[in-house]
Amino acid sequence: MNILHIDSSILGDASASRGLTRDLVDTLVRTHPGADVVYRDLGASVAGHLDGELLAARSTPAELRSAESRARAEAADAVTREFFDADLIVLGAPMYNFGIPSQLKTWIDLVAVAGITFRYTEAGPRGLAGDKRVIIAATAGGQHAGLPSGAAHLDIGDPEEAEEELQVVDVGGAEGLSTGAAQRESALAAARNSVEAIVA
Ligand SMILES: Cc1cc2nc3c(=O)[nH]c(=O)nc-3n(C[C@H](O)[C@H](O)[C@H](O)COP(=O)(O)O)c2cc1C
């Protein structure tokens, strides 16, 4: 099994989501001996925003690219390939300014490539990257349960309703992490406790 472990927190060792993704991956490796883990730290370095130059570089045949556009396209292709090769993705997704970190949005922009990882059909977009399970460790400083912001960020979705080829499971959404030490500890403990069940 190929595991892709992604962190996107900018808070380094103080990050809550980094601790949760580490617990998840440690448990997965323990329960799936022989699993290969690839790690990408989006919080440490952005892979390169999807701008006009990168878009053009990716759609230019390799032999016609400049040295700079070749380097950019190859770096972006490596990110896409990691996604493509993964059977299971463990994703740390903190809430910053009511959304995901811009680095994580950039990663999504790099892996969502029409004709490679998905295709448009009359019935809507369809995945081309094979069966994958995505486990998301979503964290937030405030309380968002019952609010549109909670539905968008923490209530990732019902796996039963997810696309057949993409199962999405929330780790339990640790929220209220900035509302006091006791709330932070109990929210993180609840999320950590759910790790074994999610992995099973
Ligand atoms: C720049 C920044 C913006 C934030 N914006 C929000 C926000 O909009 N809503 C919220 O509930 N918490 C917000 N927080 C708090 C984080 O969600 C909280 O610290 C959480 O633990 C982040 O996950 P992490 O520790 O893995 O980085 C913000 C934190 C930072 C550093």
The ligand as a Gaussian input file, in Angstrom:
#p B3LYP/6-31G(d) Opt

LIG

0 1
 C       -3.234000      32.606000      10.024000
 C       -4.268000      31.872000      10.818000
 C       -5.599000      32.016000      10.511000
 C       -6.583000      31.341000      11.246000
 N       -7.892000      31.485000      10.894000
 C       -8.829000      30.798000      11.591000
 C      -10.211000      30.907000      11.223000
 O      -10.600000      31.571000      10.277000
 N      -11.108000      30.204000      11.952000
 C      -10.732000      29.406000      13.001000
 O      -11.591000      28.769000      13.585000
 N       -9.449000      29.278000      13.356000
 C       -8.493000      29.953000      12.685000
 N       -7.168000      29.824000      13.035000
 C       -6.803000      28.894000      14.130000
 C       -6.358000      27.542000      13.552000
 O       -7.428000      26.930000      12.859000
 C       -5.902000      26.640000      14.682000
 O       -4.704000      27.217000      15.214000
 C       -5.605000      25.221000      14.246000
 O       -4.968000      24.546000      15.289000
 C       -4.750000      25.200000      12.991000
 O       -4.253000      23.890000      12.737000
 P       -2.688000      23.651000      12.894000
 O       -2.409000      23.828000      14.372000
 O       -2.431000      22.278000      12.427000
 O       -1.978000      24.676000      12.048000
 C       -6.188000      30.497000      12.324000
 C       -4.825000      30.348000      12.630000
 C       -3.881000      31.021000      11.890000
 C       -2.421000      30.837000      12.214000

